Each structure stands twice: as C-alpha cells, then as structure tokens.
Amino acid sequence: MMNSQPIIDIKNVCAGQRLINFSAQIFAGEQIHLLGANGAGKSTLLEALSGYLPVKGEVFLDGIEIQQYSASQLTKKRSYLPQLVSQIPILKVFQYLELFLPNMTLSADAIFERLCTDFQLEPLLRKSLTQLSGGEWQRVRITATFLQVWDGGQFSGKYILFDEPTNNLDIVQQAMLDKWIKNFCDCLGTVIMSGHDLSHSYKNASSIWMMKQGRLVASGKPDNVMTEKNLSNIFMSEIKLNQNTSNKVWQIINLED
C-alpha cells in the first residue's frame, strides 16, 4: 500500500528546453516508467531527481528541498544508474562493488551474495572492469545501484533511478532485473526508469509518465494512458495496438520510405 504523502514532490522544474514546467508527485512503492521519443527529456528528469543537475523550480524529498541534502545523506536515500558512463574506473569488480557497501553487515553481505548470484557476477569478481563486455559491465552497475540503498527490509523514502537499464542485457538478465525491481517496490522502495519497450512497461509499471519535448503530457496506470492516441502523440508517428495477440503489442504503421 502506498503512503498518502509523496516521497518526491516535483514543482515547476525547468532545465532549458529539456524540461519545461515539470510538476508531479511520486509515492512509496511506485514503479514509474518514463516513455517518450529520444530527446523528450527522460534522462534530464532522472538527472534532476538524482540531485546532480541544477534546475529551476523545486524538487522536495520527504518535504526537504533536494539541494539541502548533503552528498552523504543523498547517497543513502537514492541511487542512480545513468545511461552512459564517461570513464570506467581502473578497479576489479569486487573493489568497485565494495564502494557501494561502506558498512558491511551480515544483512548486507547476504544481499551482496544474492545479487552476485542472480546477476552471474561470481566468476567476474576478480576481473578488471576494463576487461568486461558491455553486458557484464551493465550487470555490475545494476548490482551496485541496488547495493547502495539496499540496507534493510523497509525502503519507504528510498528510490532508484534507472536510465535505460536493460541496455546490453539478455532476456534472462532482464527478467532478473524485473525481479529485483519488484522486490524493492514491494518493500515500499520506489523506482523511476526510462525505456523503449512498450510491452515491458505495460506489464511492469504501476504508473506511466509520457513525455514530449520536455513536458509531462500524460500520466497514470498503463491501461488508462497507453492508448494509441497518446503513444502516437509522444512518438510523433502513428502507432496501433496489435489485436491479434493475447498480450498487448504496439507497432508503428505507415512509415514513409
């Protein structure tokens, strides 16, 4: 059950033309998927919610403006997986993951082992990060993202920001990511993530935020907002629901040659 008070309150946030008067509220336990064309402002919004991007307007975390949190306070409250990383650290996998576990406890150690098992990292722990494939590096980054905020069984007020986290993941690892996101949200943690797989978002999201040219143009439960009209609007192309399947599948039609 979600709390009545938002854990994040976004008020008239602007970042040039990338975000324009963006306002919304986020509650404990939500899994919010951001949908929109490339350049719609999804990554900018996630960066603003991480506290790394200075913006006009206000972002409140539990009633306190995000800029009033110290770096150490914010680190315990949220974790953020950006889409791109400019440089890969010269560390071994286990050394990198230990950076996200400053206080090793029996509980933290157990979570570390479970994550490493589920994301198949045990054979990689002694390897250098620079030796990893794209998929291996993504799995390490996802594990670190969970470790940063997974310090107990009650996560209300904590949130994870994922920017296209399924990049480079095979079908098994995508399912494992979904499992951990669901577990986190079931414990009242909150996840906000971007992606491009409409069927995946329809199946997994508790709420959809549709973005176009820096603005929030529709939000709500997948069944209510993932209409052909709304999707065609945000992607600026005619999108139809394929009715010849038991699962919802959207497709683009009438592409110009």
N, C-alpha and C positions, 0 to 999 in steps of 0.2 A: 504494500500500500504506500502511495506517495504522500509525503508530508504536504500540508496546506501552504506552507511558506516556501517560496523559491530559494534554492541554494545559490542561484545565479540570476541576477536581475540586470538586463542589458537595456540601457536607456539612451536613445538617440545617438548611437555611436556612428561616427564618421571617420573614414580614412581615405582622404582624397576622393577619387571616383570609385574606389574599390569597395567601400562600404558607405551607404548613404542613409542617414537617419534610421539606423537599425535598432529596433526595440523588440525584446522578447524576454520570456522568463523560462527558467529551467528548474526542474524539480528532482528531488532524490529518486533514484530508481529508474529514471528515464533512459532509453536508448534512442537518441535522436540521430537521424540520418540527414545529411545535407545533400540535396540534389540540385543540379544546375549545370549549365554548359561550362566549358573551360572559360575562365575569366569572370565567372559570375560573382566571385568574392568569397568562396567557401574557405580557401586556405587563409585568406586575410582575416576572416572571422575567427578561425581556430587560433591564429597567432594572437589576435586581440584578446581572446579568452585565456590564453596562456600567460598573459602579462608581459610578453616580450615586445609587443608592438604598441607604442604610444598612440592613443587615439583621442579624438574629440568626443565628448559625451562621457558616459559613466558606465562602468561595469562593477557591480556590487557582488561580493562573495559573502554569503551569510550576513548581509547588511553592512559590510565594510567595503569601502572602495578598494579595488584591486591594487592600486598603486600604494596603498598604505601598508600592505603586507611586506615584510622583509623577504629576501630571497629564500632564506631557510624556511620561513613559515609557508611560503607559496609552494616550495618543493614538497612539503609534507601533505599539501592539500590537493595538488593536481600533478598529473604527468602528461607529457605532450610528445607525440610521435609525428614530427614534420615529414612532409613528403620526400624532401631531399636533404642530404647532409653534405656540406661542402667538403669536409675532410674527415677521413676515417682515422681514429686515434691509433698510435703505434702501441697497442696493448694486445695481450692474449685475451681470449673470450672470457675466461673466468675472472681476470683482472678487471675487465670492463664491467661485468655484471656486479662485481663486489662494490663498485662505486655507487650502485643503487641500493645497497644494503649496508648502510652505515652502522646499524646496530644489529648484529647477528644474535638471534634468539632461537630457541627450539622451534617456535612457530614459523619464524622467517626462514629457517633452514629447511623446514618441511615444504614450504611453498616454493623455495628455490629448487628443490629436488623435483617437485611435481611439474613445475614449469619446464625445467630442462628435459624431463622425460617426455612430456606432451609435445614439446616443440623440437624434439630429437636433437638436443644440443650436447648430450653427454660425450659423443665422440669428437666434438669440436672444442671442448673447453680449453685444451692446451694449444690450440691453433692460434696463430696471429689473426687479428681482424682483417688484415690486408690480404690474407690468403683465402678468405671466404668467397663463395659465389654470391650473386645478388640475393637469391632466396635464403641462403644461410645467414647473411648479414641482416636481412629483414626479420628473420625469426629471432635473432639475438636482440635486435632493437625492440621488438614487441615484448619479449620476455623482460627486458629492462624496464619498459614502460609499466608493466604490471607490478614488478617488484617495488618500484618507487613508492607506490601508495598502498600496497597490499600488506598491512602490518597488523591485521586482526580480522575479525569476522563482521564488524559493523563499519560500513563505509559511508554513511549518510554525511553529506557535505563534501565528500571527495569526488573528483571527476577526472576522467581520462579523455584526452583529445587525440583522435586518430585522423591523420590526413592520408587518405587512400591506403589503408594498412594492408590490403590484400595484394598489393603490387608484388610480383615475383613469388607468390605463394602458390603451391599446388593445391588441388582440391581437398586433400586430407588436412593440410595445414590451415586452409581457410575454415574448414569445419572446426578445427581445434581453436582457432581464434574466436569463432562464434560461441563456442562452449565457454571460454573464459570470460568473454564479454557478458554473456547471460548470467554466469555465476556472480560477477561483480555487481551487475544491476539487481539481481535477486537479493543481494545483501545491502541494497539501497545506495550503492555507488551509481554514478551517472556517467554515461558515455556519449560523447558527441563526435560523429565521424562523417567524413566525406567519402563518396564513392560514385561509381558509374553503373553498377549492376542494379537495374530497377527491380528485377525479380527478387534479388537478395534483400534489398531494402524493404520491399513489400512484406517479405516473410519475417524479417527480424526486427524491424524498427517498431518502437512504441509510438514514435512521432516522426513525421516527415516535415522538414523545413525546405521549401522550394525557394531558390534564389535566382535572381535575374538582374544583371548589371548593378550589383551591389545592394540590392534591395530584397527584403523578405516579401514574397508575393503570395505565398500560401503556406499554411501550417496546420497540422492536425494528424489524426490517425490515417494510416495508409489507405484504408478503404474510402475515406472521405476526400482525400486530396490528390491521390494518384489517378486522376481522371485523364482521359485522352486530351481534353481541352487544356488542363493545367500543364501537362507534360509537353504538349505541342507548343505552348506559350514559352516555357522556360528554355526549351531546346531549339526554338525557332525553326521547327520542322514538323511536318505532320506525323504524328505518332498514333498508332492504332493498337488496341488490345487484341491479341490473337485469341479468338474464341474457340479454336479447335484443340484445346488442351485443358486438362483439369487444373493445371497451375496457371497463374497469370503470367503472360509473356507479352511484352510490348515490342513493337517493331516499327521502324521508320519506313514510310512508303513515299512513292513519287519523288525519289531523288533525281535531280537533274543530271544528265550525262555530262 
